[in-house]
C-alpha cells in the first residue's frame, strides 16, 4: 500500500516498577483523564503492556515494558505530548518517557494476545471462530485464522473471556486493514489490537 496508513502507534518507555497484572481497565481510565476524546475514537486501541510473567500482585515491569496507543495519525502529536506525564494506574505510578511514533507495517502474519467476541456467548472456540470469521468477511479480509489460548480479563466487576488469535497469509492491504480496525470488543483494554508476528507456529506460546 503506497498511501500511509491512517493510524500509527505512539509508544512510550515507562519509568516505574509495577502495574496491576490485569491493568487494562485502570490504564484506560488513567488515559481518559488526560485524553478526554478517548471514547470518541472508535478505532483507537491501547496495546497491552507486557509485564513480568507470574501470578503475584502487582506485576513487575521490565526494562522493555512499553505503553503504546494506536491512534489516528492526526492525533499522534497530541498523544506524544503526554511524555513526562505520570499515570496512576490502579494505585501504581508510572511516568511516560519520550514518545516514539511508529508506522504500521504490512506484515503477512498478525497476532493479538486477546480477542473478545461478545456474540460468542459462552466463548467456546467454535463460536468464537465463527464470530471472528464473520467480522473478517465484513471487512473483506482473507486470512488463515489460528485460534490460540483462552484468556480473560476483568471489566466492571465482570470477567470477559476470549482467545489469542493469529491471522496468517494476509495481503498488504488486508494486514493494514486489520491493524487499523482491530477485531472484537474493548480495544481500549488492549483486546483485538494486532501486531506483526514472525511465525504462525507460535500462536499458543
C-alpha positions in Angstrom: 0.0 0.0 0.0 1.6 3.3 -1.2 -0.6 5.6 0.9 0.5 5.8 4.5 -1.8 4.2 7.0 -4.4 6.4 8.6 -3.2 5.2 12.1 0.1 5.0 13.8 1.4 3.6 17.1 2.7 6.2 19.7 4.9 4.3 22.2 6.4 5.4 25.5 9.1 3.7 27.5 8.0 3.5 31.2 9.7 4.7 34.3 8.2 2.8 37.2 8.3 -0.6 38.9 4.9 -2.2 38.8 1.4 -2.3 37.3 -1.7 -4.3 38.3 -1.4 -7.6 36.5 -4.9 -7.1 34.9 -4.4 -3.4 34.3 -6.5 -2.8 31.2 -9.4 -1.0 32.8 -7.3 1.1 35.2 -5.0 2.1 32.4 -7.9 3.1 30.1 -9.3 5.2 32.9 -6.0 6.9 33.6 -5.6 7.7 29.9 -9.1 9.0 29.6 -8.4 11.5 32.3 -5.7 13.0 30.1 -7.3 12.5 26.7 -11.0 13.3 27.1 -11.7 12.4 23.5 -10.5 8.8 24.0 -14.0 7.3 24.0 -15.0 9.3 20.9 -12.4 7.5 18.7 -13.9 4.0 18.0 -10.8 2.8 16.1 -8.3 3.8 18.9 -6.5 0.9 20.6 -4.3 0.6 23.7 -1.7 -2.1 23.4 -1.4 -4.4 26.4 1.7 -3.6 28.5 4.0 -6.6 28.8 4.8 -7.3 32.4 7.0 -9.9 34.0 5.3 -13.3 34.0 3.9 -14.7 37.2 0.9 -14.6 39.4 1.9 -12.1 42.1 0.3 -8.7 42.5 1.3 -6.1 41.5 3.1 -7.3 38.4 6.7 -6.2 37.8 7.6 -4.1 34.8 10.7 -5.0 32.8 13.2 -2.5 31.2 11.5 -3.4 27.9 7.9 -2.6 29.1 6.2 -0.1 26.8 2.9 1.8 26.7 1.6 2.0 23.1 -1.5 3.7 21.7 -2.8 3.1 18.2 -4.3 6.4 17.2 -5.3 8.3 14.1 -2.2 10.0 12.5 -3.9 13.4 13.2 -3.9 12.6 16.9 -0.3 11.4 17.2 1.3 14.8 18.1 -1.2 15.4 20.8 -0.7 11.9 22.3 3.1 12.3 22.1 2.7 15.4 24.3 2.0 13.0 27.2 5.8 12.5 27.5 6.8 13.3 31.1 3.3 12.6 32.5 2.9 10.3 35.5 -0.1 7.9 35.3 -1.9 6.5 38.4 -2.9 3.0 37.2 -4.8 1.3 39.9 -2.5 2.8 42.6 0.7 2.0 40.6 2.5 5.1 39.3 4.4 5.1 36.1 6.0 8.0 34.2 5.8 8.2 30.4 9.2 8.8 28.9 9.9 10.3 25.4 7.4 9.3 22.8 8.2 7.5 19.5 5.8 7.4 16.6 5.9 4.2 14.6 4.3 3.4 11.3 2.1 0.3 10.9 3.8 -2.5 8.9 2.0 -4.5 6.3 3.1 -7.9 7.6 1.6 -11.2 6.3 1.2 -12.6 9.8 -0.5 -10.7 12.7 -1.1 -11.7 16.3 -3.3 -10.4 19.1 -2.8 -11.6 22.7 -6.5 -11.5 23.5 -9.6 -11.0 21.3 -13.1 -10.7 22.8 -16.1 -11.7 20.7 -19.2 -11.0 22.9 -21.5 -12.5 20.4 -19.9 -15.9 21.1 -21.8 -16.2 24.3 -20.0 -18.8 26.4 -17.0 -18.2 24.2 -16.3 -21.8 23.2 -13.7 -22.0 20.5 -16.1 -22.9 17.6 -18.5 -20.0 18.4 -15.5 -17.6 18.8 -14.1 -18.6 15.4 -17.5 -18.1 13.7 -17.7 -14.6 15.1 -14.1 -13.8 14.0 -14.8 -15.1 10.5 -17.9 -13.0 10.2 -16.0 -9.9 11.2 -13.2 -10.7 8.7 -15.8 -11.2 6.0 -17.4 -7.9 6.8 -14.0 -6.2 6.4 -13.3 -8.1 3.2 -10.2 -9.6 4.7 -8.9 -13.1 3.7 -6.7 -14.9 6.1 -5.9 -18.3 7.7 -7.3 -18.0 11.2 -5.5 -19.8 14.0 -7.0 -19.8 17.5 -4.6 -19.8 20.4 -5.0 -20.0 24.2 -8.1 -19.0 26.1 -7.7 -15.8 28.1 -9.8 -13.4 30.3 -9.8 -10.0 31.9 -11.9 -8.1 34.4 -14.1 -5.2 33.4 -16.6 -3.5 35.6 -16.7 -6.5 38.0 -17.3 -9.0 35.3 -15.0 -11.5 33.6 -14.6 -11.2 29.9 -13.4 -14.3 28.0 -11.6 -14.7 24.7 -8.7 -16.2 22.9 -5.3 -15.3 21.5 -5.5 -15.1 17.7 -3.2 -15.4 14.7 -4.0 -14.3 11.2 -1.7 -15.7 8.5 -1.4 -15.3 4.8 -2.6 -11.6 4.7 -2.1 -9.4 1.8 -0.5 -6.0 2.5 -3.9 -4.2 2.2 -5.6 -6.7 4.4 -2.8 -6.6 7.0 -3.1 -2.8 7.4 -6.9 -3.0 7.4 -6.9 -5.4 10.3 -4.3 -3.4 12.3 -6.3 -0.2 11.8 -9.8 -1.7 12.5 -8.9 -4.4 15.1 -11.2 -7.3 15.9 -13.8 -7.8 18.6 -14.6 -5.6 21.6 -12.7 -3.5 24.1 -9.7 -2.3 22.2 -9.2 0.4 25.0 -8.5 -2.6 27.3 -5.8 -3.9 24.9 -8.1 -6.5 23.2 -8.2 -7.2 19.5 -5.1 -5.0 18.8 -2.9 -6.8 16.3 0.9 -6.6 15.8 3.2 -8.2 13.3 4.4 -11.7 14.2 7.3 -13.7 12.7 5.8 -17.2 12.7 2.3 -18.7 12.8 3.7 -21.6 14.7 4.0 -19.6 17.9 0.3 -18.7 18.4 0.0 -20.7 21.6 3.3 -19.5 23.1 
